[in-house]
Amino acid sequence: MDNEIANLIKKIQSVLSDDLLTPKYAKIARQSVTEGHCYAASEALYHMLGGKEAGYVPCVASFEENGEKFTHWWIRKGKEILDPTAEQFTSIGIKPPYELGKGAGFLTK
């Protein structure tokens, strides 16, 4: 990942706040400031980098943890994965669920 993208990710992370969380994520105890923000952060990064026209693809994975269903969002370009909230997994020693991911469209226009 180049410095420009890393800086954009840091800027996005700096504005993540609890009011951006869905009710499901707002009620759980989070291990990381980025936890629960994957959709909003990934969509912001996608648009800031030029979106579809620049070759980026939104990706989502559905998975289960402790009997509860969750999703995780990130973007990719070719084989490069750009995940502004990966630390919600890596900070607790878990690999993000990229192998379960599928290309998808964001829910907003």
N, C-alpha and C positions, 0 to 999 in steps of 0.2 A: 504494500500500500504506500502510495507516495505521501509526501508531507502535506500537500494541499487537501487531500481526502482526510488524513488524520486530523488536521486542523478543523475541518468542517464537522467531523464527528465530535471533537471536543466542544465546539460551539453548540452543537445540538444537545449534547449531554449537559451543558451548563444551564440550559433553560428547561430541563425536565422538572416538572413539579407535580405534586399530588393531584391538582385539579385536572390534569390531563389523563388521569387513570380512569378506566372503566370501573363501575362499582365492584365488580368481581375482584379486580386487582387492588382496589383501594382498601378492601377489608382484610387482606392478608398481610401478615408480617413479612416485610421484604428484606432480603439479605443484601441487596445492592440498590443504589439510587436509580439504576437503570431498569430494574425489574418491573415488569408490567408496562413498560414504555416502548416495547419493540415495534409495535405498529406505527405509532406517531413518529418515532425517531427514524424508522426505515423509510417511511413515506417522505419525510422532510429531506433526507439525504438523497433519495431518488430524484426529487424535483430539483434540488440544488445542483446535482450533477448532470442534469439535462434529460433525465428520464429515458423513455423509449427511444427517442431520437438519438441519444448518445450510446445506445446499446445496453442499457440497464434493464434488468428483469426483477420484479418483486417476487419473492419466494416465501412460502409459508409451510410450516410443519405442524401437524396435530399430534399430540402425544398425551399420555396419561401419567400422572404422578400421584401416588397415595390415593388412587381411586378417583381422582378428579381430572377432568379433561382441560387441556391448555393448548394454546397455539403459540408459535414463535415466528416472527417475521424478520426478514433481512433482504438485501438485494445482492444481485450478482451481475457480473459482466464476464461472459465466457465462463472460465473456471474460477475466476476471482470472486471470493465471497467478501462482501462488505457488510458488517454487522455492528451497528452502533451501540448495541446493548449486549454484546457477547459476554461482557463481564458478569452479567447476572448468573451465568453458568460457570465461567472459568474461575470466578472468585471463590467458588465452593468446590472446585476440582471436578466439575462435570463438563463434558464436551457438549456444545450446542447440537441440537438434533438436525444437522444439515442433511444427513443421509435420508431423512424422512421428507425432505422438502420437495415442493412442487412449484413450478411457475404459476403465478396467480396475478390477478389484477387487484389494485387497491380498491377499497370500498367507496372512496370519494373520487370526484373527478378533478 
